[in-house]
Amino acid sequence: MEFLLDANVAYVLLVVGMLLALMSLLTPGTGLFEISALFALVLAGYGAYNLGLNAWALVPLALAVVPFLYATRLPKWRTVLLVATILLVMGGSILLFPGEDGSLIGVNPLLAGFVSLVASGLLWLFVERTLAVMTSPTAHGAHHLIGQIGEARTDINDEGSVQVSSELWSARSSTPIPAGSKVRIVGKEGLVLIVESAT
């Protein structure tokens, strides 16, 4: 456990733990990120407890969240805001643990720079992917089917079922349509497609 008493190791474990914790928020329910984050943060906490911590160095680390969140919302300023985020993270990281000789800097600045760049890039990638999924329209909604041709799987009078794009849907028609006929989707009501004969 002696290697955990190195400021550089404690710093890397802390960053890894925080990244894993954030990824667990973006992909909840797997358990893998949560357990890994807990393990890394406990080890980093052990190191921080024994090494001591410059509490004021947490201020730039906390402030780094602000430009990062704005970068996800303001594409025009994204590069500037990401640079500001990385600089704040690097500054706080370098000063987080006191040096062995009582100096302010306990973490190797080159290591802090490299880890900050990698961590910011990974976090940005996960956030971009998550935002893209959250804001993209559903590909399987009934509104995407209007105008498409399907096949009546049952006789359709007031109700029945049709197959469209390899999916089975409840359907309704104002005129009788026999099973096996081609149908055109002309509307929807909830999850029920409104169809008419395509022949």
N, C-alpha and C positions, 0 to 999 in steps of 0.2 A: 504493500500500500504506500510505500515511500514515494513512488513515481507520481502519486496524486498530489503530493505536496510541492509540485513544480507549478509555478504560476501559468506557464504556457499550456501544460496539460489540463489544468483546471479551467483555463479559458476555453480551450477547444471543446472540452466536455460540456461546458455551459452553453456554448453556441450550438453544438449538436443537439443538446437537450431542448433548447428553445426552438430550434428548427423543427424537431420532431413533434414538439407540443403544438406548434402552429399547423403543421401538416395534419395532425390528428383532428384539429378543428375543421380543416378543409375536407377531410375524408373520414368522418366519424363512423364508428361502429366496427372497424376492423380489429381493434385491440392491439395490433402490432405497433403502431406509432405511439400509442398511449403508454404501453409497457416499456418500450425502448426509451421514450422521453423521461419517464420516471427514473429508470435506471441511470441514465446519463446525468440527470439533474441531481440525484442523490450523491453520485460520485463527485460531481462538481461542487456540491454543497459541502461535502467532507473536506475537499481541498480549500474552499473559501473559508470555512470555519477555522481551519488550522493556519492558513496564510494571512488571514485578515482581508478586509475589503475597504477600498476607498469609496465610501458610500456616495460622495458627491460625484463620482465618475458615472453613477447610474443616471444622472440628469441628461447628459447628451445621448445616452442609449435610449432613454424614454422619449426624448424629443425626436429621435430618428423615426419614430412611428408616424409623426405628423406628415413630413414630406412623402413618406412611403404611401400613406393612405391617399394623399392628394394625387400622387403619381398614378394610382389605379383609376382615378376619376377624370384627370385632365391630360389627355393624350398629347396636347400641344406642348405642355411643359414637362413631359415625362422624363426626358433625359436630364434636365437640370435638377428636377426633384430627386431622381435616383442618385445623382452625384452627391447631392446634399445628404441624402440618407446614408450613403456609404461613408462619407467624411465624418458624420456624427457617430456612426457605429465604430469606425476606426479610432476616433479620438477617445471615445468612452472606453473602448476595449484596451487600448494601450495603457490607460491610467487606472483600470479597474482594480488590479492587485498591486500592492506596494512592492518595490524592489527588495531584494534580499539585504542590501546595504542601507535600507531606509530611504532610498530614492523614490520619486513619484512613479517611475515607469517600471512595472514588473513583468509585463508581457513584451516579448520581442516585437518591435514595430513591423518588421517584415512579415512575421507570422500573422499579426493582427490584420495587416493589409490584405494578405492573401486570403485568410479565412473570411474577412468581411466581404471581399469581392465574390468569393464562391458562395457564401451563405446568402448574400443579397441576390445573386443570380438565380440560385435554386428557389428561393422564396418567391422571387418575381415570376419564375416559370410556373410554379404551382398556383399562384394567385391569378395569373393570366389565363391558365387553363380552366380554373374554377369559374372565373368570371365569364369566360367564353361559353361554358356549359350552362351556367345559370341564365345568361341573357339570350341564348339561341332559342329560336322557336322550336317547338316540338315537331318532329318529323313524321309522327304517326297520328296526328290529330285528324279528326274527320273533315275539318275545313280544307285540308290539303287534297282531299279526294274529289271535291266538286269538279265536275266536268270529265272525270275518268269513267272508263267503261269497265263494268264488272259482269259477273254471272249470277243469276238467281239460283240459289242452292235449294230453295223450297218454292212452292207456289206463293206468290205474293198477291194478296188482296189488300186488306187493310194493313197487314203486317206479314213479315217473312224474314228471310236472311239472304244476304248476297255476299259473294266473295270478291274482294277488290284488293289488288296488290298483295296477294297471298294472305289476306286477313279476312276473317268472317265478321260481318257486321249485321246488326238488326236493321231492317229496312221497312219502308212503308211506301205504298203507291196508291194513287187515286183510281187507277184502272188495273184490272187483274193482269198479272204477268205469270206465265207458267214456268215451272222449274226448268233450268237449263238455258233459259233465254238470256241474251245479252241485255244489260241494263246500263243506263247512263245516270250518274249521280247528279242531281240538280239542286240539292239543298241538304240541310240537316236540322234536326231538332234534338238538342242534347247529344246523345250518342246514337241516335237513330237516323239513318240516311233516308232522304227522300229520293226515290228513283222513278224513272220512266223507261219504257221499252226503247231499246236502241236499234230495233230492227224496223 
